[in-house]
Amino acid sequence: MSKKGVSKISGNPTPTIGEKTTYMVTGWYPSTHAAERNPASVTWELFKKRSNGSFTTTNITKKGDGSFTFGEVAAKNTYRLEAYLHEPEGSGPTTIDINPQPAGIPQISKVELRYTDDSPGTVFSYTEKLVAKAQCVNLTGKKLLFTLWEDDASGNGHNSDNLFVDSREAIVDRTGTANAEFVLTKALMQKASQGETDPKKLEFYVTVEYYSDRKHATVNVNVNNPEYSEPVQGTQNSNHTQQNSGTPVSQTNQQPASKKEENAVGDNTIQPDAVNETKGTIEPEQRPTVQTPEGKTTSVVQEPQTESLLDAYFAKEEFTQETDETDGNYTYTFAGNNNNINKDTVAQIIKGKVDPAIKNDKKYAKLETIKNALTKTSYAKGETISFVLNKLGAVLVRVNSAPLEEELYLVATTMLLDGKEVSINIKEKEPLLVEENASLPVLEAKENGSEMTTLKAVAQKGIAKVKIKLRPQSDETLKEWREKLSGKKDGTYVYKFGGTNNTATAEQKKRIAGIMADKIKDELAGQEKFAKVDAIVKVLTKEVYHKDEEVTFDVFKKVTEFLWLKAECTGNIKKHEGEFLKKEGAYFEVAKKCPRCEAPITVEEFNKMYPDVAQLFNKGTNSFGSPTIETFLTSLNKTLKEFKINTCVKKAFFLTQITKETGYFSRADENLYYTTEGALHSFWSRESHPRLYSNPSEFFKNPEKLGNYVYRNVAENGDEASGDGYKYRGRGLIQITRKKGYRRFGEYAGKDLVADPDLLLSDLDLTTRSAGWYWKHGVLLSNGNEKDLNTVADKGDFKEVTRLVHGSTNDVAARETILAKIKEVLRTDECQATALGDADVEYHIQSTGEIQYKYKNEKRETAAYFYHDSAGNIHDLGKYKLVKTKENYGGVYKDKLGKDTENIYLIDIRTVKHQYRKDSVGFTLTINTSRYYMNDVTMAALFGALLECNYDDFVFNGFSNEKGESVGGSKSHKNGMNGDLRYLRTDKEGGKTDLFSSSEATGWKGLDETRQNTFNDALYKFGWKSMLSQNYGERDEKILNHCTNDKNRNHNDHLHIQGFSPTLKEI
């Protein structure tokens, strides 16, 4: 009988005496029913090791609660903890041997002030961050309270007259260090508003305290362990006398009362168990001084006037901001009869159809405007309504990557520098396109724009911006840049011919060179190298090469071009200078994907590729007639975009296949009219279709009979007599064939094609989309998985693409001839994406809550995200860099894909889309944290939850830092798994909510319970199975969905999400 119940647990094997430690179930035996996999039903039993080595029960058992607190006597013993549903197994992964460790005397031995680069801090500008660093003993994992003060009082030491500025909490790491960051802009403005008397000099100091009674928030309920008793607190050896009686202590025995109490910082009724501070004075003009290890350190904010150069970055202009400015009218025609309409529903449907149609014109329709235009209760087919349209305004969206020739903005954000000129220079991380330390020249994006190395713009309303084209002025220099970006020469390759090859003409040389490059592609990829067709062509100097002859040509290594920005501005006070984007994970990348990859196919390109095609789809049967080339290309380009046919090579491969399948776009249905044996035999084999060989004439000039015979009893078709073969014959640009194909595409497109397969020929868009669907989803492998032909095209395997589309490779030579012409027109040999491919991992976020992923490259340097909504639409959320960092926590914090046991992969939330809107799907997310890093899987889950809810007032309060560490006073924010989000309010302003307050605006009465519970449901659906919040209401009778009330009362102003366990599927 198969085992059932718990198969594995995890937790700390060396807990500290007196501290609660929580152990968790991390695995279940496969035969355990889903209903039984409930941690609340698990029994936790503690055993003690005896002198003979055996373990016997302590009779301490708990159900559903894996938290234990060990007393001082426990330090002398070894224990074994086991979790089980039915009976204990006694050993193995369902147990953990525990050796409790004594708690040492906590000490804060030294406090320093430092810059963000970890150098000792002396003089700070108001835009800098002041980093307070505490060195501690016996405080690993403990929370410290850092408080920043302004030193206005005379004398040394902390004084009650000094003004409280700000406070931070931080956790002591494994090295005994805790860091807290303070942004001095807030401090400066706060002090100025309080009437600062000496604007030339502001002195600060930081105190650091540890309270043993103020534990970090945890979801576990306290359990009284029979072996644990509350220890008596002794006096700590520090600079201050300590008390810890649990009751208020007199002012004579503790630090003086101060503004900290007025600001509700810390626990002012209990004396800290450890304390230290850093303090001193420095004049504004004084040079930085050397700090003594145990001495006092001063930070002085110079020049309290708040002008500054804050940031600089690359951005793209997107027209997504809905404005109130009107811009023309729209007339909508009803496609059917609509009786007794619900105005809200019908207006939403109309908006969903109109907005995508007018988005390119930078317009949108207001829902209320459409509703007001619906003056009747019923509308007949063909009736119209008219309503006013509004303009979409431009917003600058920060980007971290773009290809050459892209139009971008260089943006600098400023404070109190309006009217001043900002200069920006683009710099390379490593010299590649220009000489070392030189600035990269780019083109002004305006008529007759000049090439510039220093871009200048005047700051207005805190922003200076200049539009550029990411390219030099000279086409020749641009070509050189592309050549350099395409790869660095890295050795040579000796190629031996396997047969006779004619290379007399330029076309023959190019074709043979392409075949050679393709043959050695995988071999070179293992060395992270590749071959260029042009480099091979150069060495093909003979007209014929015979078997075993050799040629030697250069091979290349991929390069990545990273850029950063240097900006400066002379203000009224001084010259401001800054270097921006100049650190790992922040650099701007010049993308390899060329600007033509995602460009639509133009009429000019079509005519060059098909000079003899004058009329489209003029043969066969269809209901959309013979469209113009312009009309057809509109449908084609939408299909390319929808199905991610988005590189020059993918487009070339796809166009070649639909060209051949449609007979150069002459017909969209399968021609089953045959008159010769040879024609029949060229498509169907004797083994599968013997009557075509024994009696072929019965099928001549009889398309229906032929279709019913050759497509009988296959892919859900019935037998020959059923008529399914002819009914479900090929239709579309890559012909959908057989009932199963029609059913699957119909389900995707929302059409009942099984009942009416001719629908596929009734609409040009649907006909074209069917080819894109087949390309990406239509091919099924023997295991039932779909084969995306984009991935085959990425590898350059045209022969395999042909086999999967056509069913054989018997005409691959004819298709290669078509391909050669298309590649010439699309300039695929110049395309930088040819040797690159797409993101290393793709996340396909399903509206059902499932996260599907394609793991393409074990380097895992980039991730792309796609959301599949309930209507079948795909939303491209972007491709982003990942930061690889060492995995330090294990257990539930390990890589969820299970691909890497040593590392975790993080994504900087600042680099992803903060706003997205397509039709009725979208979100807006505001960042309110310095804990910017999620991991790549949780990013997919958050995207799913945001898009399911469709709100515009989400606020991100932080996950982890760039090392995956839990910082900012939180313990469980590890590896970007767990994090905080602000509660949603009824005013939809994104402001802070306090569940402990009954304020109508900012208290629990202002909480939007309906939307928040919807969001909680979405977060749960996409993976976060546990959340922390607070009870609220008149009698604290309410709690949000999926939440546990935090007994430590630390989650009144934000939602904490944890227990990340998503539904994942590799595809």
HUPELIN-V20251 format. One record per backbone hydrogen bond with DSSP energy under -1.0 kcal/mol. NH is the residue of the N-H (numbers start at 0). CO is the residue of the C=O. Records with the same first field share a line. If there is no record, write none. Layout:
NH=CO + CO
//
This chain:
6=26
7=26
8=92
9=23
16=100
17=69
18=15
20=67
22=65
23=9
25=7
26=7
28=4
31=28
35=32
37=35
40=37
41=38
42=83
43=61
44=81
45=59
46=79
47=55
48=77
49=53
52=49
55=47
57=45
61=43
63=41
67=20
73=70
74=71
75=72
76=73
78=97
79=46
80=95
81=44
82=93
83=42
94=91
95=80
97=78
98=12
100=14
106=136
108=134
109=134
111=132
113=130
114=118
117=114
120=112
123=299
127=124
129=181
130=113
131=179
132=111
133=177
134=109
135=175
136=106
140=171
141=138
143=169
144=208
145=167
146=206
147=165
148=204
149=162
150=202
151=149
161=158
162=149
164=147
165=147
167=145
169=143
171=141
172=176
175=172
177=133
179=131
181=129
183=127
187=183
188=184
189=185
190=186
191=187
192=188
194=191
200=197
203=298
204=148
205=277
206=146
207=275
208=144
209=273
213=210
224=222
227=224
237=235
252=249
253=250
260=257
262=258
263=260
264=259
269=266
272=209
273=209
275=207
277=205
285=282
300=201
301=123
303=198
307=414
309=412
310=412
312=410
314=408
315=396
317=394
319=317
320=392
322=390
326=388
329=386
331=384
333=382
337=378
340=376
345=341
346=342
347=343
348=344
349=345
350=346
351=347
352=348
353=349
354=350
357=353
361=358
362=357
363=389
369=365
370=366
371=367
372=368
374=372
378=337
381=333
382=379
384=331
386=329
388=327
389=363
390=324
391=361
392=320
394=317
396=315
398=313
401=588
404=469
405=402
407=467
408=314
409=465
410=312
411=463
412=310
413=461
414=307
418=458
419=416
421=456
422=567
423=454
424=565
426=563
428=561
437=434
439=425
441=451
442=468
443=449
444=466
445=443
448=445
451=441
454=423
456=421
458=419
459=462
462=459
463=411
465=409
467=407
468=442
469=405
470=468
477=473
478=474
479=475
480=476
481=477
482=478
483=479
484=480
485=481
487=556
489=554
492=552
494=550
496=548
500=544
502=542
508=504
509=505
510=506
511=507
512=508
513=509
514=510
515=511
516=512
517=513
518=514
519=515
523=519
524=520
525=521
526=523
527=524
528=523
529=555
535=531
536=532
537=533
538=535
539=536
540=538
544=500
547=496
548=545
550=494
552=492
554=490
555=529
556=487
562=587
563=426
564=579
565=424
566=577
567=422
568=575
570=573
575=568
577=566
579=564
582=580
585=582
586=582
587=562
588=399
589=560
590=401
596=593
605=601
606=602
607=603
608=604
609=605
612=609
616=664
618=665
622=760
631=627
632=628
633=629
634=630
635=631
636=632
637=633
638=634
639=635
640=636
641=637
642=638
643=640
644=639
645=643
650=646
651=647
652=648
653=649
654=650
655=651
656=652
657=653
658=654
659=655
660=656
661=657
663=658
665=661
666=661
669=729
679=675
680=676
681=677
682=679
683=679
688=684
691=688
692=689
693=689
694=690
697=694
698=695
699=696
700=673
701=698
705=701
706=702
707=703
708=704
709=705
710=706
711=708
712=717
716=713
721=718
726=722
727=723
728=725
730=735
731=667
732=766
735=730
737=727
739=714
741=737
742=738
743=739
744=740
745=741
746=742
747=743
748=744
749=745
750=745
752=750
755=751
758=755
759=756
760=757
761=758
766=762
767=763
768=764
769=765
771=767
772=768
773=769
774=770
775=771
776=772
777=772
780=784
783=780
786=778
788=774
790=787
792=788
793=789
795=792
796=791
797=795
800=796
801=797
802=798
803=799
804=800
805=801
806=802
811=808
814=810
815=811
816=812
817=813
818=814
819=815
820=816
821=817
822=818
823=819
824=820
825=821
827=822
829=826
830=827
835=832
836=832
840=861
841=853
842=863
843=851
844=865
845=849
846=867
848=845
850=1062
851=843
852=1064
853=841
855=839
856=839
859=856
862=879
863=840
864=877
865=842
866=874
867=844
868=872
871=868
874=866
876=864
879=862
881=860
882=905
884=903
886=901
892=889
893=890
897=894
903=884
905=882
906=933
908=931
910=907
915=922
917=920
920=917
922=915
923=950
924=913
925=953
927=955
931=929
932=959
933=906
934=975
935=904
938=934
939=935
940=936
941=937
942=938
943=939
944=940
945=941
946=942
947=943
948=944
949=945
953=923
955=925
956=979
958=930
959=932
960=964
963=960
973=971
974=963
976=973
978=1056
979=957
980=1054
981=954
985=1005
987=984
993=1001
994=1051
996=993
1002=998
1003=996
1005=1002
1007=983
1008=1006
1011=1007
1012=1008
1013=1009
1014=1010
1015=1011
1016=1012
1017=1013
1018=1014
1019=1015
1020=1016
1021=1017
1022=1019
1023=1018
1024=1022 + 1058
1025=1057
1027=1055
1028=1043
1031=1037
1035=1032
1037=1031
1042=1039
1043=1026
1045=1028
1048=1045
1054=980
1055=1027
1056=978
1057=1025
1060=1022
1064=850
1066=852
//
